[in-house]
Amino acid sequence: MSFINQSNEPTVDGDQIALAYYNELQQVPGFEVMPLGVTKDKALAFAMLHGGLPSGGEGFQKLARFMDVDAVVVASVTEFSPYYPPRMGLAVRWYAANP
């Protein structure tokens, strides 16, 4: 899923930031990261079966088990400035499938 934009900058593209985060995680030895498109498809299937996306820790753990992954990342952009020097703040939470 994409990163949620909670900044004051309306042009932030959450999908682009999620893709950049994905690419960086793929560089870490031992990490296998589900592609963004597959993640979105599985999240949509979960939402259709469960009446929406989760909003809390236990729900995200349930989503991780549904997606058959070790963890899900839920993140938002809290600050963004494209002007020099560029600046971005992120709030990132990881939810393990195993409680």
Summary of the structure (lengths in Angstrom):
residues: 99
radius of gyration: 14.2
end to end distance: 21.7
largest distance: 44.8
contacts: 235
relative contact order: 0.21
helix: 39%
strand: 23%
